[in-house]
Amino acid sequence: MPTLVSEVSPPSPQPDSPSRNVTATIVLACVGVFVSYLPVVGVSVALAVIQQALDASTTGLQWITDAFILPTAALLLTFGVIGDLFGRKKMYLIGLTLSCVGCLIALTAHSVVQVCVGQALTGVGTAALLPATLGLISHVCPDHRKRGAAIALWTAALGLGLTLGPLFNGLIVEHASWRWIFLPTLAIGAVTVVVGAFLLADSRSDRERHLDIPGQLLAIVAITAVVYGVIEGGGAPGWGSAEVVTAFVVAALALPAFVFVELRSRCPMLDMRLFKSKAFSGAALVMALTLFAQVGLVFSLSEYFGLVHHASTWDIGVRLIALNGFTVVLGPVVGRLMHRFSPGLVLATGLVIGGIGALLVNLFDATTGTGEAVLVIAVLGLGIALAMAPITTIAMNSLPRRLGSTAGSANSALRQIGSALGPAIFGVVLTNRTLDTLPAHVAASGLNPADQGQVIGLVNGVGIQAGAFLHLNTGEATGQALAAYGASFTDALHTCALVGGIGMLVAAAVALVTIGIRAHAPHAETEPEATAATHPAAGATTIGETG
């Protein structure tokens, strides 16, 4: 069985004992992740309103979403190391503060660029928060069962943020300017900073850690280049443009360079040897695939309800509530299921149910009723609820507790990479598929040739957001034009559903191969005396292949 040995320094003094403020630490960790995820889907459901207010293109709307996710994915690992070095409480408070500042910038925005800047700064704050919250939980919960229960609560808080974000924002947009959708995160975050400064139990790693500047730079370049290439390739520049081809070439060079640098680094940002654990590797890949499908489908369904059904922001939030609401409601139940059966079995079951739910979106058409839509979304949400907590629990329990922050950072980084690629790829599919099928639907609509040309020209010029104001440009033929547009958009949604459903079913297959469905014992937190006695660095950590 392969092992790896990582040199550690003697334990650093801990500001607080793990036995102190355990409940407060878990609660504040959950509030932190709730604040982090409150704007994610919440902003997505308000995109149609933002588009009209700021005259944003489809590419601009995708960047509003990815401006938050990109820095989160790129900086998670580095902030995990910084938290290990200087204290996770400090990173928690800094992360919340940055999120509040980012929301303040977006709240006062008068352009797409300013919204993106605010979103990006909020994403930086989230990058600091996520590994800090998981590291704090791992520190105060040495027992794997208590840790699993705490992570289930953490996952439920994440789901609560994703659930309430659309509802808060829908209510705000109905009664005030869209800019105020950033106020809940700002207000809750500001209060939590003050409370956390007094009650949060601090911790830091007892291993020697150093910042990995080359690895961080290569990670930023690789992740940004991939997402930039996908978004711009599906927009005006096109896949064959010099800037898009350059972006993909840069990504293709930066990714292997990152792996090479990390393998040779004395203290890597992402220790590639962590992936010798089958369970950890499987959970990381499953996390990326699941979040790719989930966030991509949220983006697609939000656009579908807004542009085809012309639903208000509040109505969109209500229709999507089951997508993440089950994660909150079933959090404690999922925790008990993992103990009674196994995390692997619960995970695989959830992914299969979620994949089926995503494929059922193919039943939607331009006139699908709210009841039918919510029922299908509920199936998808049930699958996600069953899958999310086991993924994180398996990743955290597959490695020694002292590596909790490292595991949490890597797990969250893969989560955010999947989240970033979701709206980028699904947005490209929506746009291209709608434009490809539109001429046939317009030709069959009964519109005269002049109106057909006007509709096609409008959608080609504006993109899929043309559905928000198509009736302003088609005169008396509004109904026929909107029906043709709705049929084309629904065709595109079906393609997105296939991509999302197949992605989740592939994730289920990966889970079965790498994790299995049998009960898995958590990684033993042991340090054999022989190792400590014979290795130059007493207290070396051994990570074996688990699961």
Sequence and secondary structure as in RCSB ss.txt:
>XXXX:A:sequence
MPTLVSEVSPPSPQPDSPSRNVTATIVLACVGVFVSYLPVVGVSVALAVIQQALDASTTGLQWITDAFILPTAAL
LLTFGVIGDLFGRKKMYLIGLTLSCVGCLIALTAHSVVQVCVGQALTGVGTAALLPATLGLISHVCPDHRKRGAA
IALWTAALGLGLTLGPLFNGLIVEHASWRWIFLPTLAIGAVTVVVGAFLLADSRSDRERHLDIPGQLLAIVAITA
VVYGVIEGGGAPGWGSAEVVTAFVVAALALPAFVFVELRSRCPMLDMRLFKSKAFSGAALVMALTLFAQVGLVFS
LSEYFGLVHHASTWDIGVRLIALNGFTVVLGPVVGRLMHRFSPGLVLATGLVIGGIGALLVNLFDATTGTGEAVL
VIAVLGLGIALAMAPITTIAMNSLPRRLGSTAGSANSALRQIGSALGPAIFGVVLTNRTLDTLPAHVAASGLNPA
DQGQVIGLVNGVGIQAGAFLHLNTGEATGQALAAYGASFTDALHTCALVGGIGMLVAAAVALVTIGIRAHAPHAE
TEPEATAATHPAAGATTIGETG
>XXXX:A:secstr
  EEEE   S    SS TTTTHHHHHHHHHHHHHHHHHHHHHHHHTHHHHHHHHT  HHHHHHHHHHHHHHHHHH
HHHHHHHHHHH HHHHHHHHHHHHHHHHHHHHT  SHHHHHHHHHHHHHHHHHHHHHHHHHHHHH  SHHHHHHH
HHHHHHHHHHHHHHHHHHHHHHHHHS GGGGGHHHHHHHHHHHHHHHHH      SS     HHHHHHHHHHHHH
HHHHHHHHTSSS TTSHHHHHHHHHHHHHHHHHHHHHHH SS SS GGGGGSHHHHHHHHHHHHHHHHHHHHHHH
HHHHHHHTS   HHHHHHHHHHHHHHHHHTHHHHHHHHHHS HHHHHHHHHHHHHHHHHHGGG  TT  HHHHHH
HHHHHHHHHHHHHHHHHHHHHHTS GGGHHHHHHHHHHHHHHHHHHHHHHHHHHHHHHHHHHHHHHHHTTT  HH
HHHHHHHHHHHH GGGGGTGGGSSGGGHHHHHHHHHHHHHHHHHHHHHHHHHHHHHHHHHHHHHT SS       
   HHHHHHSSSTT EEEE   
